[in-house]
Amino acid sequence: MYTVFFKLGDDITYDLTSNGVLTLKSLAFETARVSKQESFSGEIIGDVNVERYLTNDGGDGGGRYWRLLTAPVTRNSGADVTSIYKHWQNDGSIRDINGLGFGTDVWGSNATYTMEANGMYYLNPGTHNFRKYVSSAQTVGAWTNVSNTYTEELFSDTTNNAFLAFIIKPFGQGITVGDPNTSSTGSVSTVLSATGKLRFGSVNVSVKKNRFYLIGNPYASPILISALFSSNSNKTTNTLWVLDSKLGSFGGYVTYSNGTWSDPTALHNGATTIQSGEGFFVKGASSLNDAVTTNFIITEGLKNESVSSASVFGRSAETNELLRVLLKKVTNNVTSHEDGSTVKFYAGGINEVDESDSEKFSNPAGTISLINGTTKLAIENRALVVAGDEVFVNVSNATANTNYKLHIYTENFTFSGTATLHDLKLGTTTVMPIDGSVFEYPFTVTSDATTQGTRFKIVFGNAILSVDDNANVNGVKVYPNPVAKSGSMTLNLGTLENNIYNYRITNILGQTIQTGKLDKTELNQEFTLALNAAFSAGLYAIEVLDQNKVVNTSKIIVK
């Protein structure tokens, strides 16, 4: 029996009873939800079927994604079976409604696994496609493989568990049974269905200092992210991590902090809610007393009724100054998105790592992080940009012998100076635009470990120099500035005494790129300097020397 109370008038409460047949449907474009429980509502007794549609198409991985998933129900009576096998594996039955399949197969790399004993297939080579997270006092917990879906509870009397899952097809279609078993190719969308008692009322999750926790949205409704953190002030770092199926080949982590998402290309970017059936990570605040457990509370008031449950999500405005750093993979001349991280600049920001910064979770494939000290960040909060600021960029888990690109751009930027990308592996520098246009930098990852890691840094400098900016008491000028790397520039020696001078052009690392002689015989004499082939885009200095004494230095930008 399932009973729901509806208020249709000022003083009238109606009961709706369903004998275990009420289903909250989930389709490609919409998912049914239950709004917040009002004061006039009564107890809800009985079971409801809750569905979660998974779109398994598109993407570089061919629709095969890792996700964080849960079912927003608990056990209704002690006799109910709550295992993964019973619910998300359809209790072993092939289920199809009008061509739409249900459930998923589960597998692992243990040779003892059988469907009869474990509810799982043995797959070798392969990996476990269902895992659970165990929080640890060591800050970062550990993933534990699900090894028996007959005994692994999808939900219990008191909680709905969340899992890391790799789901490619409906139950009965994901594995080609044979000797050996193999994973079937391609992907097919599926629906996960669980039957139990819907969760209502406040839900408490115990958190401790500096520990990560994987939480399943307890409600059959989207919940508001900003309100989740504002109602739990000082209990967590106000950062949320979720898996996004749009990122990388098989899905990747995207991070939320104070209204900003780390990757602007993610499905979640701009999201205001956590969806029904979605799992998410939070981290206990460093200010908590580790000897005491604190309750992170999720309440009915967080349910959102204005955002569609179809996919991910509504959008919110972003007004901070942002630097977006994205990683792209190039395969057969086709560029696909892998990952992204974001620097947020604002008045009052702190350049040292603190709890406003969001740590980076590594992805199954290419991962791009911001490095501050020894900490990898997905979102780095900093003070407003000033000349001399540096942002370090780390690439990891990239595929050897593969071409990649950095895509870097700004949003809402007010800094009027310059930005230069340093490739620390190659020792090159390239001037970047900071006007919102996308800067693209190609590079290659090989088996050499130094082609990954903290290979890049972005350095902010003073404003682009004009002819007047380069003028000094001697009237020495260089123009045009910036100058094309295959072009020429004019050096005017102004009022320097007539003499034989030398010039030297060096890059930002102090390496000499070009030299020459200047025989000055008249006032304001000009010399045309054709740049040699060694120049790449970047910031340089041109020095005028009287014998070994530098009498003038001007900065030039090569583009």
C-alpha positions in Angstrom: 0.0 0.0 0.0 1.2 3.5 -0.8 -0.6 6.5 0.7 -0.1 10.2 -0.3 -1.9 13.1 1.2 -3.0 16.0 -1.1 -4.4 19.3 0.1 -6.9 20.5 -2.4 -8.6 23.2 -0.3 -8.0 25.3 2.7 -9.1 22.7 5.2 -9.4 19.5 3.3 -6.9 16.7 3.1 -7.3 13.8 0.7 -5.6 10.4 0.8 -4.4 8.6 -2.3 -3.8 4.9 -2.0 -1.8 2.9 -4.4 -1.3 -0.9 -3.8 2.3 -1.0 -4.9 1.7 0.1 -8.5 2.4 3.8 -8.3 5.5 4.6 -10.4 7.5 7.8 -10.7 8.3 7.6 -14.4 11.6 8.7 -15.9 12.0 9.3 -19.6 14.6 11.0 -21.9 13.0 14.5 -21.4 11.4 14.4 -18.0 11.5 12.6 -14.7 8.5 12.6 -12.2 9.2 14.2 -8.8 7.5 14.5 -5.5 7.3 18.1 -4.0 8.1 19.0 -0.5 6.0 17.6 2.3 3.7 20.2 3.8 2.6 20.5 7.4 -0.8 19.1 6.6 0.6 15.9 5.0 0.3 12.6 6.9 2.5 9.5 7.0 3.3 7.8 3.8 3.0 4.0 4.0 4.0 1.5 1.4 6.2 1.2 -1.6 6.6 3.2 -4.8 8.6 2.4 -7.9 11.2 5.1 -8.7 12.8 5.2 -12.1 15.9 7.0 -13.4 16.5 7.2 -17.1 20.1 7.1 -18.3 21.0 8.5 -21.7 23.8 6.3 -23.1 24.5 7.9 -26.4 27.0 10.3 -27.9 30.3 11.5 -26.5 33.8 10.3 -27.3 33.2 7.2 -25.2 30.3 6.2 -27.4 27.8 6.6 -24.5 29.7 4.5 -22.0 30.0 6.6 -18.8 30.9 6.5 -15.2 28.2 8.1 -13.0 27.4 8.6 -9.3 23.9 7.1 -8.8 21.4 6.3 -6.0 17.7 5.4 -5.6 15.8 7.7 -3.3 14.0 5.0 -1.3 14.4 3.0 1.9 13.2 -0.4 3.1 9.5 -0.3 3.9 9.3 -3.6 5.9 11.9 -6.0 7.3 11.0 -8.6 4.8 11.8 -6.5 1.7 14.8 -7.4 -0.3 16.9 -4.3 -1.0 19.8 -5.6 -3.0 21.2 -4.2 -6.3 20.3 -7.5 -8.0 16.6 -7.3 -6.9 16.1 -3.7 -8.1 18.7 -2.5 -10.7 19.2 -5.9 -12.2 15.5 -6.5 -12.4 15.7 -9.5 -10.1 17.4 -11.4 -13.0 14.6 -10.7 -15.5 14.9 -9.1 -19.0 12.5 -6.2 -18.9 11.4 -4.1 -21.9 8.6 -1.6 -22.3 8.0 -0.4 -25.9 11.6 -1.0 -26.8 13.0 0.7 -23.8 15.1 -1.7 -21.7 15.5 -1.6 -17.9 18.3 -2.4 -15.5 22.0 -3.1 -15.9 24.6 -5.9 -15.9 27.2 -5.9 -13.2 30.7 -7.4 -13.6 34.2 -7.6 -12.1 37.7 -9.1 -12.7 37.5 -11.8 -10.1 37.5 -15.3 -11.8 35.2 -16.7 -9.2 32.3 -14.5 -10.1 29.2 -16.2 -11.5 25.6 -14.9 -12.0 24.4 -17.8 -9.8 26.7 -17.1 -6.8 27.4 -13.3 -7.1 24.8 -11.9 -9.5 27.8 -10.8 -11.5 29.8 -11.7 -14.6 33.5 -12.4 -14.6 35.2 -10.1 -17.2 38.9 -10.3 -18.0 40.4 -8.0 -19.1 38.0 -5.8 -17.2 37.3 -3.9 -14.1 34.5 -3.7 -11.5 31.7 -1.5 -12.9 30.1 -1.0 -9.5 32.0 0.6 -6.6 31.2 2.1 -3.2 33.1 4.8 -1.4 34.4 4.3 2.2 35.2 7.6 4.0 38.4 7.6 5.9 40.2 9.6 8.6 43.1 9.9 6.1 41.0 12.6 4.4 40.8 10.8 1.1 38.8 7.6 1.4 38.8 4.6 -0.8 36.7 2.9 -3.5 35.7 -0.6 -2.7 34.5 -3.0 -5.4 31.0 -4.4 -5.2 31.6 -8.2 -5.2 28.1 -9.6 -4.7 24.9 -7.9 -5.9 22.7 -10.4 -4.0 24.0 -9.1 -0.7 25.0 -5.5 -1.6 22.2 -3.2 -0.4 21.0 -0.6 -2.8 19.2 0.9 0.2 18.5 0.0 3.8 16.1 0.8 6.6 17.6 4.2 7.1 19.6 5.3 4.0 19.8 5.2 0.2 23.3 4.2 -0.8 25.2 5.9 -3.6 27.5 4.0 -6.0 30.0 4.7 -8.7 28.6 2.8 -11.7 29.6 2.2 -15.3 26.4 1.3 -17.1 26.3 0.8 -20.8 23.2 -1.2 -21.7 20.0 -2.7 -20.1 20.2 -5.9 -18.1 21.1 -8.9 -20.2 22.7 -6.8 -23.0 26.0 -5.5 -21.5 27.9 -8.8 -21.6 28.4 -11.3 -24.4 28.5 -14.6 -22.5 31.2 -17.0 -23.7 34.6 -18.4 -22.9 35.7 -15.8 -22.0 32.9 -13.3 -21.4 33.3 -10.0 -23.2 31.9 -6.6 -22.8 29.5 -5.9 -25.6 30.3 -3.0 -27.9 28.4 0.2 -28.1 25.8 1.5 -25.7 22.0 1.6 -25.2 20.0 3.9 -23.0 18.4 2.2 -20.0 16.1 2.8 -17.0 17.1 1.9 -13.4 14.1 1.1 -11.3 13.9 0.6 -7.5 10.9 -0.1 -5.3 10.7 1.1 -1.7 9.5 3.7 0.7 10.1 7.3 -0.5 12.2 9.4 1.8 10.6 12.4 3.4 11.5 14.7 6.2 15.0 15.8 7.3 17.9 13.5 6.5 21.1 13.6 8.6 24.5 12.7 7.2 27.3 12.4 9.8 30.4 14.3 8.8 33.8 14.7 10.4 36.7 17.1 9.9 38.5 17.0 6.5 36.8 13.8 5.3 35.1 13.2 2.0 31.6 11.7 1.9 29.6 10.3 -1.0 25.9 11.2 -0.5 22.9 10.1 -2.6 20.2 12.7 -3.1 17.6 11.3 -0.6 14.5 12.7 -2.4 12.6 11.9 -5.5 13.1 15.6 -6.4 16.0 17.9 -7.4 17.4 19.8 -4.5 18.9 23.3 -4.4 22.7 23.3 -4.2 23.2 26.8 -2.8 20.6 26.3 -0.1 22.1 23.0 0.8 25.3 24.7 1.8 23.8 27.9 3.3 21.6 25.7 5.6 24.7 23.8 6.7 27.1 26.7 7.3 30.6 25.8 8.5 29.9 22.1 8.3 31.6 21.4 5.0 33.9 23.3 2.6 30.9 24.5 0.6 32.2 22.5 -2.4 30.4 19.8 -4.2 31.8 17.2 -6.7 29.7 15.2 -9.2 30.5 13.1 -12.2 29.5 14.6 -15.5 28.9 12.3 -18.5 29.8 15.0 -21.0 33.4 15.2 -19.9 36.2 13.1 -21.3 35.7 9.7 -23.0 33.9 8.0 -20.1 32.7 10.9 -17.9 34.7 13.1 -15.5 34.4 15.0 -12.3 33.1 18.6 -12.2 33.3 20.8 -9.2 30.9 23.4 -7.7 31.9 26.1 -5.3 29.9 29.2 -4.4 28.0 29.5 -7.6 30.9 28.5 -10.0 31.4 25.2 -11.8 34.9 24.2 -12.7 34.2 23.2 -16.3 32.1 25.5 -18.5 31.5 22.7 -21.1 29.9 20.3 -18.5 26.3 19.4 -18.5 26.2 20.6 -15.0 27.7 24.1 -15.7 25.2 26.7 -14.4 23.3 24.0 -12.5 21.3 25.1 -9.5 20.2 21.6 -8.4 21.3 18.0 -7.7 19.0 15.7 -9.6 16.9 12.9 -8.2 19.0 9.7 -8.4 22.3 11.6 -8.4 25.1 11.1 -6.0 27.6 13.8 -4.9 30.6 14.4 -2.7 31.1 16.9 0.1 34.1 17.4 2.4 33.9 18.1 6.2 35.1 21.5 7.2 38.6 21.8 8.7 37.1 23.7 11.6 35.0 20.7 12.9 36.0 19.0 16.1 37.2 15.6 14.9 36.1 14.0 18.2 32.5 15.0 17.5 30.3 13.9 14.7 28.4 16.8 13.0 25.1 16.3 11.1 25.0 17.6 7.6 21.2 18.1 7.2 19.2 17.7 4.0 15.7 19.1 4.4 12.4 19.1 2.5 12.8 22.8 2.0 15.7 22.2 -0.4 13.4 20.5 -3.0 13.1 22.5 -6.2 10.0 22.6 -8.2 10.9 25.0 -11.0 13.9 23.1 -12.6 13.2 20.4 -15.1 14.2 16.9 -14.0 14.9 15.9 -17.6 18.6 16.1 -17.5 21.1 18.5 -16.1 20.0 21.4 -15.3 18.9 25.0 -14.9 21.4 27.9 -15.3 22.6 30.7 -13.0 24.5 33.9 -13.8 28.2 34.2 -13.2 29.6 37.6 -12.4 33.1 36.9 -11.0 36.2 37.3 -13.1 37.1 33.9 -14.3 40.0 32.2 -16.1 38.9 28.9 -17.7 41.5 26.3 -18.5 40.3 23.4 -20.6 42.0 20.2 -21.9 41.1 18.9 -25.4 42.1 15.6 -26.9 42.9 15.4 -30.7 42.2 12.0 -32.3 42.4 11.7 -36.1 42.2 15.5 -36.4 38.9 15.5 -34.4 39.0 17.5 -31.2 37.0 16.3 -28.1 36.7 17.8 -24.7 38.4 16.0 -21.7 38.3 18.2 -18.6 38.4 21.8 -17.3 39.3 23.8 -14.2 38.6 27.5 -13.3 40.3 30.3 -11.5 38.0 32.8 -9.8 39.3 36.3 -9.1 37.5 38.7 -6.8 38.1 41.5 -4.3 38.8 39.9 -0.9 40.1 36.6 -2.4 43.2 34.9 -1.0 46.0 33.6 -3.2 47.0 30.9 -0.6 45.0 27.6 -0.5 42.2 27.7 2.0 38.7 26.2 2.3 37.3 28.5 -0.4 39.4 26.5 -2.9 38.1 23.2 -4.3 40.3 20.2 -4.6 40.5 18.3 -7.9 39.3 14.7 -8.3 41.2 12.8 -10.9 39.3 11.5 -13.9 39.5 8.1 -15.6 41.1 9.8 -18.6 42.8 13.2 -19.1 42.7 15.6 -16.1 43.6 19.2 -15.9 44.2 20.8 -12.5 45.4 24.1 -11.1 48.4 23.8 -8.8 48.9 26.0 -5.7 51.9 24.7 -3.7 51.4 21.0 -3.7 47.5 21.1 -3.9 45.6 20.2 -7.1 42.5 22.4 -7.5 39.5 22.3 -9.7 38.4 25.8 -8.6 41.0 28.2 -7.3 39.9 31.4 -5.6 42.3 34.3 -5.8 42.5 38.1 -5.3 42.0 40.3 -8.3 44.8 39.9 -10.8 47.9 42.1 -10.6 51.0 42.0 -12.7 53.4 39.3 -11.6 50.6 36.8 -10.6 51.3 33.2 -11.8 48.8 30.3 -12.2 50.3 26.8 -12.6 48.5 24.2 -14.7 48.9 20.4 -14.3 48.0 17.7 -16.9 47.6 14.1 -15.7 46.2 10.8 -16.8 46.6 11.8 -20.5 47.2 9.1 -23.1 50.8 8.7 -24.3 51.6 9.4 -27.9 48.5 11.6 -28.3 48.0 15.2 -29.3 46.2 17.6 -27.0 45.3 21.2 -26.9 44.8 23.8 -24.1 41.8 26.1 -24.6 42.1 29.1 -22.3 39.8 32.1 -22.0 38.5 34.7 -19.6 35.1 35.7 -18.5 34.1 39.2 -17.1 37.9 40.1 -17.0 38.8 43.7 -16.0 42.6 43.3 -15.8 44.2 45.5 -18.5 47.6 43.9 -18.6 49.0 40.9 -20.5 48.9 37.2 -20.0 51.6 34.8 -21.2 51.5 31.0 -21.3 54.8 29.3 -20.4 55.4 25.8 -21.6 58.0 24.7 -19.0 58.8 21.5 -20.9 59.7 23.2 -24.1 60.9 26.5 -22.6 58.6 28.6 -24.8 56.3 31.5 -24.1 53.2 32.6 -25.9 51.1 35.7 -25.4 47.5 35.0 -24.6 44.4 37.1 -25.2 42.4 38.1 -22.1 39.4 39.6 -23.9 37.2 36.5 -23.7 38.4 35.0 -27.0 39.6 31.4 -26.8 43.4 30.9 -26.8 44.4 27.5 -28.3 47.8 25.9 -27.5 48.6 22.5 -29.1 51.0 20.0 -27.4 51.9 16.4 -27.4 52.0 13.8 -24.6 54.5 11.0 -25.1 55.8 8.2 -22.9 58.1 10.8 -21.4 56.5 11.6 -18.0 57.7 15.3 -18.3 55.3 15.9 -21.1 52.6 15.8 -18.5 52.6 17.0 -14.9 52.9 20.7 -14.0 54.1 21.6 -17.5 52.4 25.0 -17.9 52.1 28.3 -16.1 50.2 31.5 -16.9 52.0 34.8 -16.0 50.2 38.1 -15.9 52.1 41.2 -16.8 51.8 44.9 -17.3 49.8 46.5 -20.1 50.8 46.0 -23.7 53.4 48.6 -24.6 52.8 51.2 -27.3 55.4 53.4 -29.0 55.1 56.0 -26.2 55.4 53.3 -23.5 58.8 52.5 -24.8 60.0 56.1 -24.9 62.6 57.2 -22.4 64.8 60.3 -21.8 66.8 59.4 -24.9 63.7 59.2 -27.0 64.4 55.5 -28.0 61.3 53.9 -29.6 60.3 50.6 -31.1 57.3 50.0 -33.3 55.0 48.4 -34.2 54.4 46.8 -30.9 53.1 44.0 -30.9 54.9 42.8 -34.0 54.2 39.7 -36.1 56.7 36.9 -35.5 57.5 36.8 -39.2 57.6 40.6 -39.6 59.9 43.5 -39.0 60.0 46.3 -36.5 61.5 49.8 -36.5 64.0 50.9 -33.8 64.4 54.7 -33.4 67.5 55.6 -31.5 66.2 59.1 -30.7 68.8 61.5 -29.2 71.4 58.9 -28.3 74.9 60.2 -29.3 76.1 59.2 -32.7 78.0 56.0 -32.2 78.2 52.3 -33.1 75.8 50.4 -30.9 74.8 46.7 -30.6 71.3 45.4 -30.0 70.2 42.2 -28.3 66.7 40.7 -28.1 66.1 38.2 -25.3 63.0 36.1 -24.3 61.4 36.0 -20.9 63.8 33.3 -19.8 66.8 35.6 -20.6 67.8 33.6 -23.7 69.3 35.6 -26.6 67.2 35.2 -29.7 68.7 37.9 -32.0 71.6 40.3 -32.1 73.0 42.9 -34.5 74.9 46.2 -35.0 73.5 49.7 -35.2 75.7 52.5 -36.7 74.0 55.8 -35.6 75.0 58.8 -37.6 72.0 61.2 -37.2 69.3 62.4 -34.8 66.3 60.0 -34.6 67.9 57.6 -36.9 65.7 54.5 -37.6 66.7 50.9 -38.2 64.5 48.2 -39.6 65.0 44.9 -37.8 63.6 41.8 -39.5 62.8 39.1 -36.9 64.6 35.8 -37.5 62.8 32.4 -37.6 63.6 31.6 -33.9 60.8 33.9 -32.7 57.6 32.5 -31.4 54.7 34.5 -29.9 55.6 35.9 -26.5 57.1 38.7 -24.5 60.7 39.9 -25.3 63.2 42.6 -24.3 65.3 44.6 -26.8 68.4 46.1 -25.4 70.6 48.8 -26.9 74.3 48.4 -25.8 77.2 50.8 -25.9 80.0 48.3 -26.0 78.9 46.1 -23.0 76.8 48.7 -21.2 73.0 48.6 -21.7 71.8 52.2 -22.4 68.2 51.4 -23.2 65.8 48.5 -22.7 62.3 48.2 -24.3 59.7 45.5 -24.1 58.2 44.1 -27.2 55.4 41.6 -27.8 55.6 39.1 -30.7 52.4 37.6 -31.8 
